[in-house]
């Protein structure tokens, strides 16, 4: 389990996963036998192509993080395109998941130090002796 955690920490895992799940949700709503299916915009191939490409972009973000900027820009454009082609972006849920996942992947920084918890920062402050600042002389 620790190996998976380290592997996940070296890539924009949450962004790729959300983009993947957003595309999958849109595909499910396209094939769902719902009585309330909206048919707005282009139908046919584009309705299935855009969410399929969202799934591919999500997987590529996870497994090829060096190209995450290109895939995340493509992912946000595909997510926004599903508004017109796929039941208003999978009833807006898939569109939002794809958009949030793409922005998370775009903003991910690979060589950033791990965040320190509030408890660790408070413990470090308590361990350091309090230094009084001397007023600056003019």
C-alpha positions in Angstrom: 0.0 0.0 0.0 2.9 2.3 0.7 4.3 1.8 -2.8 1.0 2.9 -4.3 1.0 5.9 -2.1 4.4 6.9 -3.3 3.6 6.2 -6.9 0.4 8.3 -6.6 2.3 11.2 -5.1 4.6 11.5 -8.1 1.7 12.3 -10.5 -1.5 14.3 -10.7 -3.6 11.3 -9.7 -6.7 13.1 -8.4 -7.0 15.3 -11.5 -6.6 12.4 -13.9 -9.1 10.3 -11.9 -11.7 13.0 -11.9 -11.3 13.6 -15.6 -11.6 9.8 -16.2 -14.7 9.6 -14.0 -16.3 12.6 -15.6 -15.9 11.1 -19.1 -17.3 7.7 -17.8 -20.3 9.4 -16.3 -21.1 11.2 -19.5 -20.9 8.0 -21.5 -23.2 6.3 -19.0 -25.8 9.0 -19.3 -25.6 8.8 -23.1 -26.5 5.1 -22.9 -28.9 5.2 -19.9 -32.5 4.2 -20.6 -33.8 7.4 -19.0 -37.1 8.9 -20.1 -35.4 12.4 -19.6 -32.7 12.4 -22.2 -31.9 15.7 -23.7 -30.8 15.9 -27.3 -29.2 19.2 -27.7 -26.6 20.0 -30.4 -24.7 17.5 -32.5 -25.6 13.9 -32.1 -24.1 10.7 -33.1 -20.3 10.2 -33.2 -19.4 13.5 -31.4 -21.6 12.5 -28.4 -19.5 9.4 -27.8 -16.2 10.7 -29.1 -15.7 13.6 -26.6 -16.3 11.6 -23.4 -14.2 8.8 -24.8 -11.3 11.2 -25.4 -11.9 12.6 -21.8 -11.3 9.1 -20.5 -8.2 8.7 -22.6 -6.9 12.1 -21.4 -7.5 11.1 -17.8 -5.5 7.9 -18.2 -2.7 9.7 -20.0 -2.5 12.3 -17.2 -2.0 9.6 -14.6 0.4 7.4 -16.6 2.3 10.1 -18.5 2.5 13.1 -16.1 5.3 14.8 -18.0 2.7 15.8 -20.7 0.0 16.8 -18.2 -0.3 20.4 -19.4 -1.3 19.4 -22.9 -3.7 16.7 -21.7 -5.3 18.9 -19.1 -5.9 21.7 -21.6 -7.4 19.2 -24.1 -9.4 17.7 -21.2 -11.0 21.0 -20.3 -11.9 21.7 -23.9 -13.4 18.3 -24.3 -15.3 18.7 -21.0 -16.8 22.0 -22.2 -17.6 20.5 -25.6 -19.8 17.9 -24.0 -22.2 20.7 -23.0 -23.3 20.7 -26.6 -22.9 17.1 -27.6 -23.7 14.8 -24.6 -26.9 15.6 -22.7 -25.6 18.9 -21.3 -22.4 17.4 -20.2 -23.9 14.3 -18.5 -26.5 16.5 -16.7 -23.7 18.9 -15.7 -22.1 16.3 -13.3 -19.6 14.9 -15.8 -18.8 18.3 -17.2 -17.9 19.6 -13.7 -15.9 16.5 -12.8 -13.9 16.8 -16.0 -13.4 20.5 -15.6 -12.2 20.2 -12.0 -10.0 17.2 -12.8 -8.4 19.1 -15.7 -7.6 22.2 -13.5 -6.2 20.0 -10.8 -3.9 18.3 -13.3 -2.9 21.7 -14.8 -2.0 23.2 -11.4 -0.1 20.1 -10.1 3.6 20.8 -9.4 5.9 17.8 -9.5 8.8 18.9 -7.3 7.0 20.6 -4.5 7.8 19.7 -0.9 5.0 18.0 1.0 2.7 20.2 3.0 3.3 20.4 6.7 0.2 20.0 9.0 -0.9 22.8 11.3 0.1 20.6 14.2 3.7 20.2 13.0 4.0 24.0 12.4 2.7 24.7 15.9 5.1 22.1 17.4 8.0 23.8 15.6 7.0 27.2 16.8 6.7 26.0 20.4 10.2 24.3 20.2 11.9 27.5 19.1 12.7 30.1 21.7 10.8 33.3 21.4 13.0 36.0 20.2 12.0 39.6 20.9 12.5 41.9 18.0 14.6 45.0 18.7 13.2 48.3 17.4 15.2 49.6 14.5 17.3 52.7 15.3 16.9 55.6 13.0 
